[in-house]
Amino acid sequence: MSIEVGSKVQGKVTGITNFGAFVELPNGSTGLVHISEVADNYVKDINEHLKVGEMVEVKVMNVEADGKIGLSIRKAKPQAERPERPQRPRHNNRSNDRNDNRHQPKENFEQKMARFLKDSEDRLATLKRATESKRGGRGARRG
């Protein structure tokens, strides 16, 4: 029996690590269930979900050229058993920025440049004051 990607098989947990569990498949090969594929919710300690010797149903996620087999317990569950994950709203920052700036009048290039120069001069003045006070005034170095 060859292992095909997408197939669901029964396997026996043979080892548990902090990053996942090793499962022996019916054909004698061993695959890894990553800790993120054990349950639908966050798994802090895999030992709370699996025990060595336990039989589990897994779905084959990938088979690499070097023989490594990626497995998933949570994707092997029927859709009805899996809790619905809430979808995060997707934000497009550019459109949100445009929406926030609707009430502001449009600036032309000269106005933007004048505002930039004023802000820049204010920042430089503040920086100069801070460095002069640390050096003892006027920027003179002590010998």
Secondary structure, 3 states (H helix, E strand, C coil): CCCCCCCEEEEEEEEECCCEEEEECCCCCEEEEEHHHCCCCCCCCHHHCCCCCCEEEEEEEEECCCCCEEEECCCCCCCCCCCCCCCCCCCCHHHHHHHHCCCCCCCCHHHHHHHHHHHHHHHHHHHHHHHHHHHCCCCCCCC
